[in-house]
Amino acid sequence: MASEKNTQDSIRSTPLSRMAELAGTGARVGLNYLKYYGQRAVTPESAATSLRADLDEVNARAVYASFSKLKGGPLKLAQMLSIDENLLPPAYAAQFAQAQYSAPPLSWPLVRRTLEREFGQPVEALYDSFTHEAAHGASIGQVHVATRAGKKLAVKVQYPGVAESMRSDLRVVKPVALQVLGLREEDIAHYFTEVEARLLEETDYVAELHRSQEIAAACASLTGLHFPAFYADRCSRRVLTMDWLEGLTLDRYAASAATQPERDRIGQILWDFYMYQIHVLKLFHADPHPGNFLVGADGQVCVLDFGCTRSITPEFHALQFTFLNPALLESPAELETSLCAMDVLLPTDSAAQRKKLTHLARESIELLTRPFRAGRFDFADPTFLRAMYEMGEVNRQDRDLFSMRGARGRAESVYINRAFFGLFSLLHRLRAVVETR
């Protein structure tokens, strides 16, 4: 439960004021880099790693403090990046991980103003009771506990100005993200377009209401899942009202004394849920962090927050999942055809570049498809995720790869990859053994 003294009494909601905040953060990060390069020139090689770690720590704190104050696009981007711990330097991963669960909440007067603007009625007429303090604070909205007609409810209230400022936020935050990740804008422009589209969707709570109901209805035949009921007369573009669900967040459940059979059962429920969404519905929950899943006392997995979902066409599904066929690794010609179709290999690549990229692709496919090829996979094995982290780190530091121009991979893959990496991470936390076929 948030403390009132830690709440924000205001939020920068105009594009200009938000741009000023982000620009100031970018300037501080840039200044810290200049100081670092000056110190690096006179620092012994043996102390270089520690010096860089100190730089990352200072910058990560500054960036996260700014993002958490602005909320919206910047904080959501931090949440997305934190799912893949290998994508960020450790200091940034540690800071950004906070965005998965909590952010400084807005004060009660701002929350009341939003509710009454959305419904044209006093809060007291909308709910029998409504807590002034947020139970959870996240990137785009915060959750309060309310009651109505004897039911305990979760009411998600969107932060003021988030929807209106999303595009301008991302334009300004992009240079900061590129600097942190060591990437070039021209190589990831299509990915940012994809991310922007999904984040804009997340600000429309009416769309989230419909997606939640659609996926819940479509997954009704799957065992072990539970979805909250929504109350449409208390939902709008900026407010969602649903049942309050009790349970342990998945990370807390994973840290509990749950037995191995219980862990395996929860892991299997999650695996089956994602395989059904991706391969049957072709519409899936694309925000698989531990805070979005609860394990109830009855052993059911409660699925929360369908703000971020992604649909895929049958044509793209066929291209993406060609890589799950083990025979592909045995046929260089078929592998090259698939890599071209997925825009990993480009017509402008030289023979040497094609050879290097094909080799890296073979390594990646072999590693990432291990769970599918095994039939029964033990996600407790630390070598699996560690190998993914290490491969990503080696590739990130490869100067030859960095010199290759052009955006690699289809933008549609961003959220598929995010879903699978998030699922693998959840199952690793659970130390679950899962039937994968």
C-alpha positions as CSV (number, residue, x, y, z in Angstrom):
1,M,0.0,0.0,0.0
2,A,1.4,3.4,-1.0
3,S,2.0,6.0,1.6
4,E,0.4,9.4,1.0
5,K,3.6,11.3,1.8
6,N,5.3,9.5,-1.1
7,T,2.6,10.4,-3.7
8,Q,2.9,12.8,-6.5
9,D,0.7,15.9,-6.3
10,S,1.2,16.7,-10.0
11,I,2.4,15.2,-13.2
12,R,3.8,17.0,-16.2
13,S,1.1,16.5,-18.8
14,T,1.9,18.9,-21.6
15,P,4.3,17.7,-24.4
16,L,6.5,20.7,-23.9
17,S,7.0,20.2,-20.2
18,R,7.6,16.5,-20.6
19,M,10.1,17.1,-23.4
20,A,11.9,19.6,-21.1
21,E,12.1,16.9,-18.3
22,L,13.4,14.3,-20.7
23,A,15.8,16.7,-22.4
24,G,17.2,17.6,-19.0
25,T,17.8,13.9,-18.2
26,G,19.5,13.4,-21.5
27,A,21.8,16.3,-20.8
28,R,22.7,14.9,-17.4
29,V,23.4,11.5,-18.9
30,G,25.6,13.1,-21.6
31,L,27.5,15.2,-19.1
32,N,28.2,12.0,-17.0
33,Y,29.5,10.3,-20.2
34,L,31.9,13.3,-20.8
35,K,33.2,13.0,-17.2
36,Y,33.6,9.3,-17.7
37,Y,35.7,9.6,-20.8
38,G,37.9,12.2,-19.1
39,Q,38.5,9.9,-16.1
40,R,38.9,6.8,-18.4
41,A,41.8,8.5,-20.1
42,V,43.8,8.6,-16.9
43,T,42.5,5.4,-15.3
44,P,44.5,2.1,-15.2
45,E,43.0,-0.7,-17.3
46,S,42.5,-2.7,-14.1
47,A,40.0,-0.2,-12.8
48,A,38.2,0.5,-16.1
49,T,35.4,-2.0,-15.4
50,S,34.6,-0.5,-12.0
51,L,34.6,3.0,-13.5
52,R,32.1,2.0,-16.1
53,A,29.9,0.3,-13.6
54,D,29.9,3.6,-11.5
55,L,28.8,5.5,-14.6
56,D,26.0,3.1,-15.3
57,E,24.8,3.3,-11.7
58,V,24.7,7.1,-11.7
59,N,23.0,7.3,-15.1
60,A,20.5,4.5,-14.4
61,R,19.3,6.2,-11.2
62,A,18.9,9.5,-13.0
63,V,17.0,8.0,-16.0
64,Y,14.7,5.9,-13.8
65,A,13.9,8.8,-11.5
66,S,12.9,10.9,-14.5
67,F,10.9,8.1,-16.2
68,S,9.0,7.2,-13.0
69,K,8.1,10.8,-12.4
70,L,6.7,11.2,-16.0
71,K,5.2,7.8,-16.1
72,G,3.5,6.9,-19.5
73,G,5.8,6.1,-22.4
74,P,9.1,6.5,-20.7
75,L,8.2,4.3,-17.7
76,K,6.5,1.7,-20.0
77,L,9.7,1.5,-22.1
78,A,11.7,0.9,-19.0
79,Q,9.3,-1.9,-18.0
80,M,9.6,-3.5,-21.5
81,L,13.4,-3.3,-21.5
82,S,13.7,-4.8,-18.0
83,I,12.1,-8.1,-19.1
84,D,15.2,-9.0,-21.1
85,E,18.0,-8.6,-18.5
86,N,20.5,-9.2,-21.2
87,L,19.5,-6.2,-23.2
88,L,20.6,-3.7,-20.5
89,P,23.7,-3.1,-18.4
90,P,23.2,-4.5,-15.0
91,A,22.7,-1.1,-13.3
92,Y,19.9,-0.2,-15.7
93,A,18.3,-3.7,-15.4
94,A,18.1,-3.3,-11.6
95,Q,16.6,0.2,-11.7
96,F,14.2,-0.5,-14.6
97,A,12.9,-3.7,-12.9
98,Q,11.1,-1.5,-10.4
99,A,8.8,-0.4,-13.3
100,Q,7.3,-4.0,-13.4
101,Y,5.6,-3.5,-10.0
102,S,5.5,0.0,-8.7
103,A,6.0,3.7,-9.4
104,P,5.4,6.7,-7.2
105,P,1.6,7.0,-7.1
106,L,-0.5,10.1,-7.9
107,S,-2.2,11.8,-5.0
108,W,-5.9,11.4,-4.3
109,P,-7.1,14.8,-5.7
110,L,-5.7,13.9,-9.1
111,V,-7.3,10.5,-9.1
112,R,-10.7,11.9,-8.0
113,R,-10.5,14.5,-10.8
114,T,-9.9,11.8,-13.4
115,L,-12.8,9.6,-12.2
116,E,-15.3,12.5,-12.0
117,R,-14.2,13.8,-15.4
118,E,-14.7,10.4,-17.0
119,F,-18.1,9.6,-15.6
120,G,-19.6,13.0,-14.7
121,Q,-20.5,11.9,-11.2
122,P,-18.9,12.2,-7.7
123,V,-16.8,9.2,-6.7
124,E,-19.2,8.5,-3.9
125,A,-22.0,7.9,-6.5
126,L,-19.8,5.6,-8.5
127,Y,-18.6,3.3,-5.8
128,D,-19.7,2.4,-2.2
129,S,-16.1,2.8,-1.0
130,F,-12.9,3.9,-2.7
131,T,-9.4,3.9,-1.2
132,H,-7.5,7.1,-1.5
133,E,-4.1,5.4,-1.6
134,A,-3.1,3.3,-4.6
135,A,-2.7,-0.4,-4.1
136,H,-0.3,-0.6,-7.1
137,G,1.3,2.0,-9.2
138,A,2.6,1.2,-12.7
139,S,3.6,2.9,-15.9
140,I,0.3,4.0,-17.5
141,G,-2.1,3.9,-14.6
142,Q,-2.5,3.0,-10.9
143,V,-4.9,0.6,-9.2
144,H,-7.2,1.4,-6.3
145,V,-9.4,-0.9,-4.2
146,A,-13.1,-0.1,-4.2
147,T,-16.4,-1.8,-3.4
148,R,-19.7,-1.8,-5.1
149,A,-22.8,-3.9,-4.4
150,G,-20.8,-6.1,-2.0
151,K,-18.0,-6.8,-4.4
152,K,-14.4,-5.9,-3.9
153,L,-13.1,-4.2,-7.0
154,A,-9.8,-3.2,-8.6
155,V,-10.1,0.2,-10.3
156,K,-7.3,1.1,-12.7
157,V,-7.0,4.9,-13.3
158,Q,-4.9,6.2,-16.1
159,Y,-2.4,9.0,-15.3
160,P,-3.4,12.4,-16.7
161,G,-1.8,13.3,-20.1
162,V,-0.3,9.9,-20.8
163,A,-2.3,9.2,-24.0
164,E,-1.8,12.7,-25.4
165,S,2.0,12.8,-24.8
166,M,2.9,9.2,-25.8
167,R,4.2,10.0,-29.3
168,S,6.2,13.0,-28.2
169,D,7.6,11.1,-25.1
170,L,9.0,8.3,-27.3
171,R,10.6,10.7,-29.8
172,V,12.4,12.4,-27.0
173,V,13.3,9.3,-25.0
174,K,14.6,7.5,-28.0
175,P,18.1,9.2,-28.0
176,V,18.5,8.3,-24.3
177,A,17.6,4.7,-25.0
178,L,19.9,4.5,-28.0
179,Q,22.8,5.8,-26.0
180,V,22.2,3.4,-23.1
181,L,21.9,0.4,-25.5
182,G,24.7,1.5,-27.9
183,L,22.3,1.2,-30.9
184,R,21.9,3.3,-34.1
185,E,18.5,4.9,-34.8
186,E,18.4,3.8,-38.5
187,D,18.8,0.1,-37.4
188,I,15.9,0.0,-35.1
189,A,13.5,2.7,-36.5
190,H,10.9,0.0,-37.6
191,Y,11.0,-1.5,-34.1
192,F,10.2,1.8,-32.5
193,T,7.3,2.2,-34.9
194,E,5.9,-1.1,-33.7
195,V,6.5,-0.2,-30.0
196,E,4.8,3.1,-30.4
197,A,1.7,1.5,-32.0
198,R,1.4,-1.0,-29.1
199,L,1.9,1.7,-26.4
200,L,-0.7,3.9,-28.0
201,E,-3.1,1.0,-27.8
202,E,-2.3,0.5,-24.1
203,T,-3.7,4.0,-23.4
204,D,-7.2,3.0,-24.7
205,Y,-8.8,1.2,-21.8
206,V,-12.0,0.5,-23.8
207,A,-9.9,-1.5,-26.3
208,E,-8.2,-3.3,-23.3
209,L,-11.6,-4.1,-21.9
210,H,-12.7,-5.8,-25.2
211,R,-9.4,-7.6,-25.7
212,S,-9.6,-8.9,-22.1
213,Q,-13.1,-10.3,-22.7
214,E,-12.2,-11.7,-26.1
215,I,-9.1,-13.7,-24.8
216,A,-10.8,-14.8,-21.6
217,A,-13.8,-16.2,-23.6
218,A,-11.5,-17.9,-26.2
219,C,-9.4,-19.5,-23.4
220,A,-12.4,-20.7,-21.3
221,S,-11.6,-24.3,-22.3
222,L,-8.1,-24.2,-20.9
223,T,-7.7,-25.6,-17.4
224,G,-6.2,-23.7,-14.5
225,L,-6.8,-20.2,-15.7
226,H,-8.9,-17.4,-14.1
227,F,-9.7,-14.0,-15.6
228,P,-11.2,-11.0,-13.8
229,A,-14.8,-10.0,-14.6
230,F,-15.1,-6.4,-15.8
231,Y,-17.9,-3.9,-15.2
232,A,-18.5,-2.0,-18.4
233,D,-20.7,0.7,-16.7
234,R,-17.6,1.7,-14.7
235,C,-15.1,1.5,-17.6
236,S,-14.0,4.2,-20.0
237,R,-11.0,5.2,-22.1
238,R,-9.2,6.2,-18.9
239,V,-10.7,3.9,-16.2
240,L,-11.2,0.2,-15.9
241,T,-13.2,-1.5,-13.1
242,M,-12.9,-5.2,-12.5
243,D,-13.0,-7.9,-9.8
244,W,-10.2,-7.7,-7.2
245,L,-8.3,-11.0,-7.4
246,E,-6.4,-12.4,-4.5
247,G,-3.1,-14.4,-4.9
248,L,0.6,-14.3,-4.9
249,T,2.4,-12.6,-7.8
250,L,4.4,-15.2,-9.8
251,D,7.7,-14.1,-8.4
252,R,6.5,-14.4,-4.8
253,Y,5.0,-17.8,-5.6
254,A,8.3,-18.9,-7.1
255,A,10.1,-17.8,-3.9
256,S,7.6,-19.7,-1.7
257,A,7.8,-23.3,-0.4
258,A,5.7,-24.7,-3.3
259,T,6.5,-28.3,-4.1
260,Q,8.0,-29.3,-7.4
261,P,4.8,-30.9,-8.7
262,E,3.0,-27.6,-7.9
263,R,5.6,-25.6,-9.7
264,D,5.4,-27.9,-12.7
265,R,1.6,-27.6,-12.8
266,I,1.7,-23.8,-12.7
267,G,4.4,-23.8,-15.4
268,Q,2.4,-26.1,-17.6
269,I,-0.7,-23.8,-17.3
270,L,1.4,-20.8,-18.4
271,W,3.0,-22.8,-21.3
272,D,-0.3,-24.1,-22.6
273,F,-1.9,-20.6,-22.3
274,Y,0.8,-19.0,-24.4
275,M,0.9,-21.8,-27.0
276,Y,-2.8,-21.6,-27.4
277,Q,-2.8,-17.8,-27.8
278,I,0.0,-17.7,-30.3
279,H,-0.7,-20.8,-32.4
280,V,-4.5,-21.0,-32.2
281,L,-5.9,-17.5,-31.5
282,K,-2.9,-15.7,-33.1
283,L,-3.7,-13.0,-30.5
284,F,-1.6,-13.0,-27.3
285,H,-0.9,-11.3,-24.0
286,A,2.4,-9.6,-24.7
287,D,3.4,-8.3,-21.3
288,P,4.6,-11.5,-19.5
289,H,6.2,-10.1,-16.4
290,P,5.6,-11.7,-12.9
291,G,3.3,-8.9,-11.7
292,N,0.8,-9.7,-14.4
293,F,0.1,-13.3,-13.0
294,L,-1.3,-14.3,-9.6
295,V,-1.4,-17.8,-8.2
296,G,-4.6,-18.1,-6.2
297,A,-5.2,-20.1,-3.1
298,D,-7.1,-22.6,-5.3
299,G,-4.0,-23.1,-7.5
300,Q,-5.4,-21.3,-10.5
301,V,-3.3,-18.8,-12.4
302,C,-5.1,-15.4,-12.6
303,V,-4.2,-13.4,-15.7
304,L,-4.1,-9.6,-15.3
305,D,-3.6,-6.6,-17.6
306,F,-4.4,-7.1,-21.2
307,G,-3.3,-3.6,-22.1
308,C,-0.4,-4.9,-24.3
309,T,-1.6,-7.6,-26.7
310,R,-0.5,-8.4,-30.2
311,S,-2.2,-10.1,-33.1
312,I,-0.3,-11.8,-35.9
313,T,-1.4,-12.9,-39.4
314,P,-1.4,-16.5,-40.5
315,E,1.3,-15.5,-43.1
316,F,3.6,-14.1,-40.5
317,H,3.0,-16.9,-38.1
318,A,4.1,-19.4,-40.8
319,L,7.3,-17.4,-41.4
320,Q,8.1,-16.9,-37.7
321,F,7.6,-20.5,-36.7
322,T,9.4,-22.1,-39.6
323,F,12.4,-21.8,-37.3
324,L,10.9,-24.3,-34.9
325,N,11.4,-27.0,-37.5
326,P,14.6,-28.9,-36.6
327,A,15.1,-29.8,-40.3
328,L,15.8,-26.2,-41.1
329,L,19.2,-26.4,-39.4
330,E,20.0,-29.3,-41.7
331,S,19.3,-27.4,-44.9
332,P,21.5,-24.4,-45.6
333,A,19.3,-23.4,-48.6
334,E,16.1,-23.5,-46.6
335,L,17.7,-21.6,-43.7
336,E,18.9,-18.9,-46.0
337,T,15.5,-18.6,-47.6
338,S,13.9,-18.2,-44.2
339,L,16.4,-15.6,-43.1
340,C,15.7,-13.6,-46.2
341,A,12.0,-13.8,-45.7
342,M,12.4,-12.5,-42.1
343,D,14.7,-9.7,-43.2
344,V,17.6,-11.0,-41.2
345,L,19.6,-11.2,-44.4
346,L,19.4,-8.2,-46.7
347,P,20.0,-7.9,-50.5
348,T,22.8,-5.4,-49.7
349,D,24.8,-7.9,-47.6
350,S,28.2,-9.0,-48.8
351,A,29.1,-12.7,-49.0
352,A,31.1,-12.4,-45.8
353,Q,28.2,-10.7,-44.0
354,R,25.7,-13.3,-45.1
355,K,28.0,-16.1,-43.9
356,K,28.5,-14.4,-40.5
357,L,24.8,-13.7,-40.0
358,T,23.8,-17.2,-41.1
359,H,26.2,-18.7,-38.6
360,L,24.8,-16.5,-35.8
361,A,21.3,-17.4,-36.8
362,R,22.1,-21.1,-36.6
363,E,23.4,-20.7,-33.1
364,S,20.4,-18.6,-32.0
365,I,17.9,-21.0,-33.5
366,E,19.6,-24.0,-32.0
367,L,19.5,-22.4,-28.5
368,L,16.1,-20.8,-28.6
369,T,14.3,-23.9,-29.9
370,R,15.7,-26.3,-27.3
371,P,12.6,-26.3,-25.2
372,F,10.4,-27.2,-28.2
373,R,12.8,-29.9,-29.5
374,A,13.2,-31.5,-26.1
375,G,9.5,-32.4,-25.7
376,R,10.0,-32.1,-21.9
377,F,12.1,-29.3,-20.7
378,D,13.6,-28.4,-17.3
379,F,13.5,-24.6,-17.1
380,A,15.4,-24.8,-13.8
381,D,18.5,-25.5,-15.7
382,P,20.5,-22.2,-15.3
383,T,22.7,-22.9,-18.4
384,F,19.7,-22.2,-20.7
385,L,19.0,-18.6,-19.9
386,R,22.7,-18.0,-19.1
387,A,23.6,-19.1,-22.6
388,M,21.0,-16.7,-24.1
389,Y,22.5,-13.8,-22.0
390,E,26.0,-14.7,-22.9
391,M,25.2,-15.0,-26.6
392,G,23.5,-11.6,-26.6
393,E,26.4,-10.0,-24.8
394,V,28.9,-11.4,-27.3
395,N,26.8,-10.2,-30.2
396,R,26.3,-6.7,-28.6
397,Q,30.1,-6.3,-28.4
398,D,30.8,-7.6,-31.9
399,R,32.1,-4.7,-33.9
400,D,31.5,-6.4,-37.2
401,L,27.8,-6.8,-36.4
402,F,27.6,-3.2,-35.3
403,S,29.1,-2.1,-38.6
404,M,26.3,-3.8,-40.6
405,R,23.8,-1.3,-41.8
406,G,20.1,-1.9,-42.1
407,A,17.3,-2.9,-39.8
408,R,17.5,-6.7,-39.1
409,G,14.4,-8.8,-38.6
410,R,10.7,-8.1,-39.0
411,A,9.1,-5.6,-36.7
412,E,6.2,-8.0,-36.0
413,S,8.8,-10.3,-34.2
414,V,9.3,-7.8,-31.4
415,Y,6.4,-8.8,-29.3
416,I,6.6,-12.5,-30.2
417,N,10.2,-12.5,-29.0
418,R,9.2,-10.6,-25.9
419,A,6.4,-13.0,-25.1
420,F,8.7,-16.1,-25.4
421,F,11.6,-14.6,-23.5
422,G,9.2,-13.4,-20.8
423,L,7.6,-16.9,-20.7
424,F,11.0,-18.6,-20.5
425,S,12.0,-16.2,-17.7
426,L,8.8,-16.9,-15.7
427,L,9.3,-20.7,-16.1
428,H,12.9,-20.3,-15.0
429,R,11.8,-18.5,-11.8
430,L,9.3,-21.3,-11.1
431,R,12.0,-23.9,-11.8
432,A,9.3,-25.8,-13.6
433,V,9.6,-28.9,-15.8
434,V,7.2,-28.5,-18.7
435,E,5.8,-30.7,-21.5
436,T,6.6,-28.6,-24.5
437,R,4.9,-30.6,-27.3
